[in-house]
Amino acid sequence: MSAAPLRLGLAGLGTVGIGVVKIVQREAALIAARSGRPVTITAVSARDRTKNRDADLSGYAWETDPVALATRPDVDVFVEVMGGHEGPARAATEAAIAAGKDVVTANKALLAHHGQALALAAEAAGRTIRFEAAVAGGIPVIKALTEGLAGNRIRRVMGVMNGTCNYILTRMQAAGLPYETVFEEARQLGYLEADPNLDVGGIDAGHKLSLLAAIAFGTRVSFDAVELEGIGNVSIDDIRLADEMGYRIKLLGVAQLTGRGLEQRMTPCLVPAASPLGQLQGGTNMVVLEGDSVGQIVLRGPGAGEGPTASAVMADVIDLARGFRVPTFGLPAADLAAPVPARAATPAPYYLRMTLLDKPGALAKIATCLGDSGISIDQMRQINQPGDADNDAIVLIVTHKASPADIGHALTQFDRTGVLVDRPIAIRIEEV
């Protein structure tokens, strides 16, 4: 007798949801062979039933309320690809767990804000939450951490985890276009979230980093402790100057557990142009995992889109069909440590860019501020801007290794000199 099918309830019929429908329909025989049982969709839910979605949904029951879908007796696994960390997504996920369902989700915001509570509830009910699709699209980074590298003590997690930001920065570099132009281009192409700050403000990528950090270091998810800085202050001047020095600018996430606590930051950084991260183009994502036994692992692939994200959803579904289960964050949720948030303190070189007034001794005042802050200068360049009647000059400084605290002190001192035209830019140069 063949095994009973695993029955899915699919909430959300946007890009990812339709991708899941297509894989289930197109690859039914392959999925059954690999799972040892058929995988079927019994019911779906979305706000607008009349919308043309380029997929045959006629064989599925329809629920307008995702909570009703989550509690149907003919659903074994609730697949949530609606998005949003409150409202229907949260309510339906909680209802699914209470009804004894496993959950597969692509919702990084939901888990970043409520992951600990949801994991506790799921594990108390003997269920699990799988979320490969929530981080880095089609890249199997959750499986890498929870399974492939389970025998390693993870030293550092690092990566480019927002394809929209990487598209904007690489497009600026390749075409010599200013941020505002490329931002609008990305909007027209549909790359930006409805709230663009989720992308360019680093929030989306910060959600992902907090989930990886929880698995990597055995801590509760602590998104509120992630240091966030978006890419809105990165100018075409920064892109060009970095390029001349052999660097690329990336929105880079870094998490590491130190003696002071858990560092998590998602900020623009300079990385060597020849490095794997420096060569990353367009909407592609890359995650670097460093373990004590394995060394460095680099995972690269599409970070979004119908096929890649649906592929990650189905990887989780197939694991559940096989009967394979692990705790939501790799360790039982009750055993996850409460992290001690720590600001980044590891010294690194910094790129500093500022525009100075045409005043005698202006540059000397800046150099004095750096010296008083314990920071030594590796390189300094003054770039006069053609056609500038005021003769104001862009000054570029690359420091030797300095602590973030010392850089912060120097920036405060700069403000008191009276020689700055506008706010200086400070970008960490990351060793990768």
Secondary structure as UniProt FT lines:
FT   STRAND          6..11
FT   HELIX           15..26
FT   HELIX           28..35
FT   STRAND          39..45
FT   TURN            49..50
FT   TURN            58..59
FT   STRAND          61..63
FT   HELIX           66..70
FT   TURN            73..74
FT   STRAND          77..80
FT   HELIX           87..98
FT   TURN            99..100
FT   STRAND          102..105
FT   HELIX           108..124
FT   TURN            125..126
FT   STRAND          129..130
FT   HELIX           132..134
FT   TURN            137..138
FT   HELIX           141..143
FT   HELIX           144..148
FT   TURN            149..151
FT   STRAND          154..160
FT   HELIX           163..175
FT   HELIX           179..188
FT   TURN            189..190
FT   HELIX           197..200
FT   HELIX           203..217
FT   HELIX           223..225
FT   STRAND          227..228
FT   TURN            232..233
FT   HELIX           236..244
FT   TURN            245..246
FT   STRAND          247..258
FT   TURN            259..260
FT   STRAND          261..272
FT   TURN            273..274
FT   TURN            276..279
FT   TURN            282..283
FT   STRAND          284..291
FT   TURN            292..294
FT   STRAND          295..302
FT   HELIX           306..322
FT   TURN            328..329
FT   HELIX           333..335
FT   STRAND          350..356
FT   TURN            360..361
FT   HELIX           362..372
FT   TURN            373..374
FT   STRAND          377..384
FT   TURN            386..387
FT   TURN            389..390
FT   STRAND          393..399
FT   HELIX           404..415
FT   TURN            416..417
FT   STRAND          425..429
//
